[in-house]
Amino acid sequence: MWAASGALAATGIAAAGWGTMAHGQDLLQHPAQMHAQVGPQVQPMEASDQILAREVLQQLIETNTTHREGSTTKAAELMRRRFLDAGFAEKDVSLVGDAADRKNLVVRYRAASSTEKPVLLLGHLDVVEAPREEWTVEPFQLKEADGYFYGRGTQDMKNSDAAMVTSFLLLKRAGWVPKRDVILALTADEEGGGDNGVEWLVKNRRDLIDAAFAVNPDAGGLVLVDGRPVEFDLAATEKVYADFVLSATSAGGHSSRPVPENALYLVSDALGRIERSPFPIELNPITRAYLEAEARRESNEKRQLISRVLKPKMDMDDANQLTLDSGYNAIMRTTCVATMMQAGEAENALPGKATANVNCRILPGHSVEEVRKQIVAMVQDIRVKVQYRAEDGSLTDTAPDKPSMTAAALIPEVMKPLRAVTQAMWPGVRIVPEMESGSTDSVYTSAAGIPTYGFSGMGIDTSDARAHGRDERLRVTAFYTGVTFMREMVKQLGGE
């Protein structure tokens, strides 16, 4: 989440309104202090709205939803009760899923009548583990201190879950009726485990979530540097994560008589071949748009280099030069790198077996099996086996062969409301399309033919990204601003 680079610190983009700094004050001011600054298009939250948003966030943070000890069902049931109490029809608040502790909640905010397909909002309820001994505060208690909310999920992604839930509740209370249905899916096991909620919904209850397009706040969003909004990232595609295990066996023997066929040599040589065989350079519409945006803040020399790379007929020498920068390399080609290796049982014996894990981030449009076959071709040694490691740790000789998600087109239905709301809240902050190098649940909806876009109004400092880390936290002002952003986006996407 929240991909950003150190180059952002040098942009110096000034912002007004929701992002105005005065005499060193926090740029994301408390919404209650902003009536004089906010135009009629975006109204700040009332005090009672903030209380509701905080209560929802607290319920979610204080419900343990980790895979090992927690339950997404408990969180889903708490939110279900809120929706029913708010007046949503029982038929529109569905608690579904096969696993008892891994249920998913799907809520449909109905239009009076509409021929348009719905809009889908996605948010995962599960969080990664949070060992108490590694935290200075209780990870599953919401604590407000020094202008921050602390707790597991304050960045990833119960903050956005709370924003979406609160937006539905506030709009329902205000009597708002959308022009097209808006669906909210709060799901299980995005962070791991065998009961991924979005995958389950696509396979088993497509009727509940079928939509024209989806928004997933688990990627992209407002980027801050030292509290200052500098850009708004729009994730419109992402790389696919895959692990492969390379293994070789040999007779072993005494270390005083080394032989070239020993297992460790074979695997090491294979890793060297992979390192020396980079995958082809490819650009898609999203990475092209990203490079165009990056070029504006690069040095003149780098700007000209990017300009040549973006020509209809790419100069491969220029492209290879640009990929010397690891950041650009990561978005321009599939990457595979060795991350773990095991071999040997004694200091004075040749290893009888050696294995290595190769982690790949695969460009959109390519299958995992396609990449496995490419690795086999790179290795050029039948003595080295190349197997796919599934999420449950099992190894198979083949991998999934379905092409990964393609880049989502930047359609007016998304871009027009997104530009309107971001410019009302953070004037002058540019929207930058990006390809996430990580992975989210967007892969499932995109593969199912539902174009999915990642963005959130929860500003995160590039120097304070604590998702999955200890003492996870979010600025209090960023939370309330993010809720306001989501409320306005729901209105716009639903047909204000």
C-alpha positions as CSV (number, residue, x, y, z in Angstrom):
1,M,0.0,0.0,0.0
2,W,0.8,3.6,-0.4
3,A,3.6,3.2,-2.9
4,A,5.8,6.3,-2.9
5,S,9.4,7.2,-3.5
6,G,11.9,9.6,-2.0
7,A,11.5,11.8,-5.0
8,L,8.3,13.0,-3.6
9,A,10.1,15.0,-1.0
10,A,11.5,17.3,-3.6
11,T,8.3,18.1,-5.5
12,G,7.4,21.1,-3.4
13,I,3.8,20.9,-4.6
14,A,1.7,23.5,-2.7
15,A,-1.9,22.7,-1.8
16,A,-4.7,24.8,-0.4
17,G,-8.0,24.2,1.4
18,W,-7.9,20.7,2.9
19,G,-4.1,20.7,2.6
20,T,-3.1,24.2,3.7
21,M,-0.2,24.7,6.1
22,A,0.0,27.8,8.3
23,H,2.8,28.5,10.6
24,G,3.9,24.9,10.8
25,Q,0.5,23.5,11.7
26,D,-0.7,20.1,10.6
27,L,-1.6,20.2,7.0
28,L,-4.5,17.8,7.4
29,Q,-6.5,20.1,9.7
30,H,-9.3,18.8,11.8
31,P,-12.5,19.0,9.7
32,A,-14.4,20.9,12.4
33,Q,-11.9,23.7,12.0
34,M,-12.3,24.0,8.3
35,H,-15.7,25.6,7.6
36,A,-14.1,28.8,6.3
37,Q,-11.9,26.8,3.9
38,V,-14.1,24.1,2.5
39,G,-16.3,25.0,-0.5
40,P,-19.9,24.0,-0.9
41,Q,-19.0,20.9,-2.8
42,V,-17.4,19.1,0.2
43,Q,-18.8,19.8,3.6
44,P,-16.8,18.8,6.7
45,M,-18.1,16.3,9.2
46,E,-20.3,17.4,12.0
47,A,-19.1,16.5,15.6
48,S,-21.8,13.8,15.8
49,D,-20.5,12.3,12.5
50,Q,-17.0,12.1,13.9
51,I,-18.3,10.3,17.0
52,L,-19.9,7.7,14.8
53,A,-16.8,7.3,12.7
54,R,-14.7,6.8,15.8
55,E,-17.1,4.3,17.3
56,V,-17.0,2.2,14.1
57,L,-13.2,2.3,13.9
58,Q,-13.0,1.3,17.6
59,Q,-15.3,-1.7,17.1
60,L,-13.2,-2.9,14.2
61,I,-9.8,-2.3,15.8
62,E,-10.9,-4.0,19.0
63,T,-12.2,-7.1,17.2
64,N,-9.3,-9.5,16.7
65,T,-9.5,-10.6,13.0
66,T,-6.1,-12.2,12.7
67,H,-5.9,-15.6,11.0
68,R,-4.4,-17.4,13.9
69,E,-6.7,-16.3,16.8
70,G,-9.3,-13.9,15.4
71,S,-12.6,-14.0,13.5
72,T,-13.8,-11.8,10.6
73,T,-17.2,-13.2,11.3
74,K,-17.4,-11.3,14.6
75,A,-16.4,-8.0,12.9
76,A,-18.9,-8.6,10.1
77,E,-21.7,-9.3,12.6
78,L,-21.0,-6.1,14.5
79,M,-21.2,-4.1,11.3
80,R,-24.3,-6.0,10.1
81,R,-26.1,-5.0,13.3
82,R,-25.2,-1.3,12.6
83,F,-26.6,-1.5,9.0
84,L,-29.8,-3.1,10.2
85,D,-30.3,-0.6,12.9
86,A,-29.7,2.2,10.4
87,G,-32.7,1.0,8.3
88,F,-31.0,-1.2,5.6
89,A,-33.3,-4.0,4.6
90,E,-32.3,-7.5,5.9
91,K,-32.2,-8.8,2.3
92,D,-29.6,-6.2,1.5
93,V,-27.2,-7.1,4.4
94,S,-25.8,-10.5,3.7
95,L,-23.5,-12.5,6.0
96,V,-22.0,-15.2,3.8
97,G,-19.1,-17.7,3.5
98,D,-18.3,-21.3,4.2
99,A,-15.9,-21.0,7.1
100,A,-17.5,-20.3,10.5
101,D,-14.8,-17.7,11.5
102,R,-14.3,-16.3,8.1
103,K,-17.6,-14.9,7.0
104,N,-18.0,-11.9,4.7
105,L,-20.5,-9.0,4.8
106,V,-22.1,-7.7,1.7
107,V,-24.3,-4.6,1.9
108,R,-26.3,-3.2,-1.0
109,Y,-27.3,0.5,-0.9
110,R,-30.2,0.5,-3.3
111,A,-31.2,3.1,-5.9
112,A,-34.9,3.9,-6.3
113,S,-34.6,2.4,-9.8
114,S,-31.7,2.0,-12.2
115,T,-30.6,0.3,-15.4
116,E,-26.9,0.9,-14.6
117,K,-24.8,-1.9,-13.1
118,P,-23.8,-1.2,-9.5
119,V,-20.5,0.2,-8.1
120,L,-18.6,-2.2,-5.7
121,L,-16.5,-1.1,-2.7
122,L,-14.1,-3.6,-1.3
123,G,-12.4,-3.8,2.1
124,H,-10.8,-6.7,3.9
125,L,-11.6,-7.2,7.6
126,D,-8.6,-9.4,8.5
127,V,-5.3,-8.0,9.7
128,V,-1.8,-9.5,10.2
129,E,-0.6,-10.8,13.5
130,A,0.4,-8.3,16.2
131,P,2.5,-9.8,19.0
132,R,1.9,-7.8,22.1
133,E,5.6,-7.9,23.2
134,E,6.6,-6.0,20.0
135,W,4.2,-3.1,20.6
136,T,4.3,-0.3,23.1
137,V,0.5,-0.1,23.2
138,E,-2.2,-2.8,23.1
139,P,-2.5,-3.7,19.4
140,F,-6.2,-4.6,19.7
141,Q,-7.3,-1.5,21.5
142,L,-7.9,1.8,19.8
143,K,-5.7,4.4,21.5
144,E,-5.6,8.1,20.7
145,A,-2.4,9.8,21.7
146,D,-0.3,12.7,20.3
147,G,-2.6,13.3,17.4
148,Y,-2.7,9.6,16.3
149,F,-5.0,6.7,16.4
150,Y,-3.0,3.5,17.4
151,G,-4.0,-0.1,16.8
152,R,-3.6,-3.0,14.4
153,G,-5.5,-2.0,11.2
154,T,-5.3,1.7,11.5
155,Q,-3.4,1.8,8.3
156,D,-4.2,-1.6,6.7
157,M,-7.2,-1.4,6.4
158,K,-9.8,-1.1,9.1
159,N,-9.4,2.7,8.7
160,S,-10.9,2.5,5.2
161,D,-13.4,-0.2,6.3
162,A,-14.6,2.3,8.9
163,A,-14.8,5.1,6.4
164,M,-16.9,3.0,4.0
165,V,-19.2,1.8,6.7
166,T,-19.6,5.3,8.2
167,S,-20.3,6.8,4.7
168,F,-23.1,4.3,4.1
169,L,-24.6,5.1,7.6
170,L,-24.3,8.8,7.3
171,L,-25.8,8.9,3.8
172,K,-28.7,6.6,4.9
173,R,-29.4,8.9,7.8
174,A,-29.4,11.9,5.5
175,G,-32.0,10.2,3.2
176,W,-29.7,10.1,0.2
177,V,-30.8,7.8,-2.6
178,P,-28.2,6.8,-5.2
179,K,-29.0,6.7,-8.9
180,R,-27.3,3.3,-9.1
181,D,-26.8,0.6,-6.5
182,V,-23.6,0.9,-4.4
183,I,-22.3,-2.4,-2.9
184,L,-19.9,-2.7,0.0
185,A,-18.1,-6.0,0.6
186,L,-16.2,-6.5,3.8
187,T,-14.2,-9.7,3.4
188,A,-11.9,-12.3,4.9
189,D,-8.4,-13.6,4.5
190,E,-6.8,-11.0,2.2
191,E,-3.7,-11.2,4.4
192,G,-3.4,-15.0,4.1
193,G,-5.3,-18.2,4.9
194,G,-7.4,-20.4,2.7
195,D,-10.7,-18.6,2.8
196,N,-10.2,-15.4,0.8
197,G,-13.6,-13.7,0.8
198,V,-13.4,-11.9,-2.5
199,E,-12.4,-15.1,-4.3
200,W,-15.2,-17.0,-2.6
201,L,-17.8,-14.3,-3.5
202,V,-16.7,-14.4,-7.2
203,K,-17.0,-18.1,-7.3
204,N,-20.1,-18.7,-5.2
205,R,-22.1,-15.4,-4.9
206,R,-21.2,-13.4,-7.9
207,D,-24.8,-12.1,-7.8
208,L,-24.0,-10.2,-4.6
209,I,-21.0,-8.3,-5.9
210,D,-21.5,-8.1,-9.7
211,A,-20.6,-4.5,-10.7
212,A,-19.6,-2.2,-13.5
213,F,-16.4,-1.5,-11.6
214,A,-14.9,-1.6,-8.1
215,V,-13.0,0.6,-5.8
216,N,-10.5,-1.0,-3.4
217,P,-8.9,1.4,-0.8
218,D,-6.3,-1.2,0.0
219,A,-4.0,0.5,-2.6
220,G,-3.1,3.9,-3.9
221,G,-4.4,7.0,-2.2
222,L,-3.2,10.3,-0.7
223,V,0.6,10.5,-0.2
224,L,2.1,12.9,2.4
225,V,5.6,14.1,2.9
226,D,6.1,15.6,6.3
227,G,2.4,16.1,6.6
228,R,2.0,17.8,3.2
229,P,-0.1,16.2,0.5
230,V,2.1,15.8,-2.6
231,E,0.2,13.4,-4.9
232,F,-2.8,11.2,-5.1
233,D,-2.0,7.7,-6.4
234,L,-4.5,5.8,-8.4
235,A,-3.7,2.0,-8.5
236,A,-5.3,0.7,-11.7
237,T,-3.4,-2.6,-12.0
238,E,-0.9,-4.6,-10.0
239,K,1.8,-7.2,-10.3
240,V,1.0,-10.8,-9.3
241,Y,2.9,-12.4,-6.5
242,A,4.4,-15.9,-7.0
243,D,7.0,-18.1,-5.3
244,F,8.9,-20.9,-7.0
245,V,11.2,-23.4,-5.4
246,L,14.3,-24.6,-7.1
247,S,15.7,-27.9,-5.9
248,A,18.5,-30.3,-6.7
249,T,19.8,-33.5,-5.2
250,S,23.2,-35.2,-5.3
251,A,25.0,-38.1,-3.8
252,G,26.7,-35.9,-1.2
253,G,30.1,-37.1,0.1
254,H,33.1,-35.8,1.9
255,S,34.0,-32.1,1.5
256,S,37.6,-33.0,0.8
257,R,36.5,-34.4,-2.5
258,P,34.3,-31.7,-4.1
259,V,32.4,-32.6,-7.3
260,P,30.7,-30.2,-9.7
261,E,27.4,-32.1,-9.4
262,N,26.9,-31.3,-5.8
263,A,23.3,-30.0,-5.1
264,L,24.4,-26.6,-3.8
265,Y,26.5,-25.8,-6.9
266,L,23.6,-26.8,-9.2
267,V,21.1,-24.5,-7.4
268,S,23.5,-21.7,-7.1
269,D,24.4,-21.9,-10.7
270,A,20.7,-21.8,-11.6
271,L,20.1,-18.7,-9.5
272,G,23.0,-17.0,-11.3
273,R,21.4,-17.8,-14.6
274,I,18.1,-16.2,-13.5
275,E,19.9,-13.1,-12.3
276,R,21.6,-12.7,-15.6
277,S,18.4,-13.2,-17.6
278,P,16.1,-10.3,-17.0
279,F,12.5,-10.5,-18.2
280,P,11.4,-8.5,-21.3
281,I,10.6,-4.8,-20.8
282,E,6.9,-4.0,-21.2
283,L,4.7,-1.0,-20.7
284,N,1.0,-0.8,-20.3
285,P,-1.3,2.2,-20.3
286,I,-1.0,2.6,-16.5
287,T,2.8,2.4,-16.4
288,R,3.0,4.8,-19.3
289,A,0.8,7.3,-17.5
290,Y,3.0,6.8,-14.4
291,L,6.2,7.4,-16.3
292,E,4.7,10.6,-17.8
293,A,3.9,11.9,-14.3
294,E,7.3,10.9,-13.0
295,A,9.1,12.6,-15.8
296,R,7.7,16.0,-14.7
297,R,9.7,15.9,-11.5
298,E,12.9,14.2,-12.7
299,S,16.1,16.0,-13.8
300,N,16.3,17.2,-17.3
301,E,18.5,14.3,-18.4
302,K,16.2,11.7,-16.8
303,R,13.1,13.5,-18.2
304,Q,14.5,13.2,-21.7
305,L,15.4,9.5,-21.2
306,I,11.8,8.8,-20.1
307,S,10.5,10.7,-23.1
308,R,12.5,8.5,-25.5
309,V,11.3,5.4,-23.7
310,L,7.7,6.5,-24.1
311,K,8.0,6.9,-27.9
312,P,5.7,4.6,-30.0
313,K,8.8,2.6,-31.0
314,M,10.7,2.2,-27.8
315,D,14.5,2.4,-28.0
316,M,15.7,-0.6,-26.0
317,D,19.0,0.9,-25.1
318,D,17.2,3.8,-23.5
319,A,14.8,1.4,-21.8
320,N,17.6,-0.7,-20.4
321,Q,19.3,2.4,-19.1
322,L,16.1,3.5,-17.3
323,T,15.7,0.1,-15.7
324,L,19.1,0.5,-13.9
325,D,16.9,2.5,-11.5
326,S,15.4,-0.3,-9.4
327,G,12.1,1.6,-9.0
328,Y,11.6,1.9,-12.7
329,N,12.8,-1.6,-13.3
330,A,10.1,-2.9,-11.0
331,I,7.3,-1.4,-13.0
332,M,8.8,-2.2,-16.5
333,R,9.4,-5.9,-16.3
334,T,8.5,-9.0,-14.3
335,T,11.1,-9.5,-11.6
336,C,12.3,-12.7,-10.0
337,V,14.8,-12.8,-7.1
338,A,16.2,-15.4,-4.7
339,T,15.0,-14.8,-1.2
340,M,15.8,-18.0,0.8
341,M,18.2,-20.9,0.4
342,Q,18.7,-24.2,2.4
343,A,21.5,-26.7,1.9
344,G,23.8,-29.0,3.8
345,E,23.7,-30.8,7.2
346,A,27.4,-30.6,8.2
347,E,30.3,-28.2,7.7
348,N,32.5,-31.0,6.3
349,A,30.0,-32.8,4.0
350,L,28.7,-32.1,0.5
351,P,25.0,-31.3,0.6
352,G,22.8,-34.0,-0.7
353,K,20.0,-31.6,-1.3
354,A,19.7,-27.8,-1.9
355,T,16.6,-25.7,-2.3
356,A,16.1,-22.0,-3.0
357,N,13.0,-19.8,-3.0
358,V,12.6,-17.5,-5.9
359,N,10.0,-14.7,-5.4
360,C,8.5,-13.2,-8.6
361,R,6.3,-10.1,-9.2
362,I,4.7,-10.7,-12.5
363,L,3.5,-8.1,-14.9
364,P,-0.2,-8.0,-15.7
365,G,-1.3,-10.1,-18.6
366,H,1.0,-13.0,-17.9
367,S,0.3,-16.3,-16.1
368,V,2.3,-17.8,-13.2
369,E,2.8,-20.9,-15.3
370,E,4.2,-18.9,-18.2
371,V,6.8,-17.4,-15.8
372,R,7.6,-20.9,-14.3
373,K,8.4,-22.1,-17.8
374,Q,10.5,-19.1,-18.5
375,I,12.5,-19.8,-15.4
376,V,13.0,-23.4,-16.5
377,A,14.3,-22.0,-19.8
378,M,16.7,-19.7,-18.0
379,V,18.1,-22.4,-15.8
380,Q,18.8,-24.8,-18.7
381,D,19.5,-27.7,-16.4
382,I,17.1,-30.7,-16.1
383,R,18.9,-31.6,-12.8
384,V,17.3,-28.5,-11.2
385,K,13.6,-28.9,-10.6
386,V,11.4,-25.7,-10.7
387,Q,8.2,-26.0,-8.7
388,Y,5.4,-23.6,-7.8
389,R,4.8,-22.9,-4.1
390,A,1.1,-22.4,-3.4
391,E,-0.3,-20.2,-0.6
392,D,-0.7,-23.2,1.6
393,G,3.0,-24.1,1.1
394,S,2.4,-27.1,-1.1
395,L,4.7,-27.6,-4.2
396,T,3.4,-28.5,-7.6
397,D,5.2,-29.1,-10.9
398,T,2.9,-26.7,-12.7
399,A,1.4,-23.4,-11.7
400,P,-1.9,-21.5,-12.5
401,D,-2.0,-20.8,-16.2
402,K,-4.7,-18.1,-16.2
403,P,-3.3,-14.7,-17.3
404,S,-3.3,-12.2,-14.4
405,M,-5.3,-9.0,-14.3
406,T,-5.0,-6.5,-17.1
407,A,-4.6,-2.7,-16.6
408,A,-8.0,-1.1,-16.0
409,A,-8.9,1.7,-18.4
410,L,-9.1,5.2,-16.7
411,I,-12.8,5.5,-17.4
412,P,-14.8,8.8,-17.0
413,E,-17.1,7.1,-14.5
414,V,-14.2,6.9,-12.1
415,M,-11.9,9.7,-13.1
416,K,-14.5,12.5,-13.3
417,P,-15.7,12.1,-9.7
418,L,-12.2,11.4,-8.4
419,R,-10.9,14.6,-9.9
420,A,-13.8,16.6,-8.6
421,V,-13.4,15.4,-5.0
422,T,-9.6,15.4,-4.8
423,Q,-9.4,19.0,-6.2
424,A,-12.1,20.2,-3.8
425,M,-10.2,18.7,-0.9
426,W,-6.6,19.1,-2.0
427,P,-6.3,21.7,-4.8
428,G,-3.2,21.3,-7.0
429,V,-2.5,17.7,-5.9
430,R,-2.1,15.6,-9.1
431,I,-3.7,12.2,-9.6
432,V,-0.9,9.8,-10.6
433,P,-1.9,6.4,-12.1
434,E,0.3,3.6,-10.8
435,M,0.8,-0.2,-10.9
436,E,1.1,-1.7,-7.5
437,S,4.1,-3.9,-7.1
438,G,2.4,-5.7,-4.2
439,S,-0.9,-7.6,-4.3
440,T,-4.5,-7.0,-3.1
441,D,-7.9,-8.5,-3.5
442,S,-8.2,-6.5,-6.7
443,V,-6.7,-9.4,-8.5
444,Y,-9.9,-11.4,-8.0
445,T,-12.4,-8.8,-9.1
446,S,-10.2,-7.8,-12.1
447,A,-9.8,-11.4,-13.2
448,A,-13.6,-11.7,-13.0
449,G,-14.1,-8.9,-15.4
450,I,-14.8,-6.1,-12.9
451,P,-12.2,-3.3,-13.5
452,T,-10.9,-2.3,-10.1
453,Y,-9.3,0.9,-8.9
454,G,-7.3,1.5,-5.7
455,F,-7.4,4.8,-3.9
456,S,-8.1,6.2,-0.4
457,G,-8.3,9.6,1.2
458,M,-6.4,8.5,4.3
459,G,-3.2,10.4,4.0
460,I,-0.1,8.4,5.1
461,D,3.3,10.0,5.5
462,T,6.0,8.3,3.4
463,S,8.2,8.2,6.5
464,D,5.5,6.7,8.7
465,A,4.2,3.7,6.7
466,R,3.5,1.1,9.5
467,A,1.1,-1.3,7.8
468,H,2.0,-4.8,9.1
469,G,4.5,-3.2,11.5
470,R,4.6,-2.5,15.2
471,D,2.7,0.4,16.7
472,E,0.6,0.9,13.6
473,R,-1.0,4.3,13.6
474,L,-2.9,7.0,11.6
475,R,-3.2,10.7,12.1
476,V,-6.5,11.5,13.8
477,T,-7.1,14.3,11.3
478,A,-6.2,12.0,8.4
479,F,-8.9,9.6,9.5
480,Y,-11.7,12.1,9.6
481,T,-10.5,13.6,6.4
482,G,-10.5,10.2,4.8
483,V,-14.0,9.5,6.0
484,T,-15.2,12.8,4.4
485,F,-13.4,11.8,1.2
486,M,-15.1,8.4,1.1
487,R,-18.5,9.9,1.9
488,E,-18.2,12.3,-1.1
489,M,-16.8,9.6,-3.4
490,V,-19.8,7.3,-2.6
491,K,-22.1,10.1,-3.4
492,Q,-20.3,10.9,-6.7
493,L,-19.9,7.2,-7.7
494,G,-23.5,6.5,-6.9
495,G,-24.7,9.4,-9.0
496,E,-24.9,12.6,-6.9
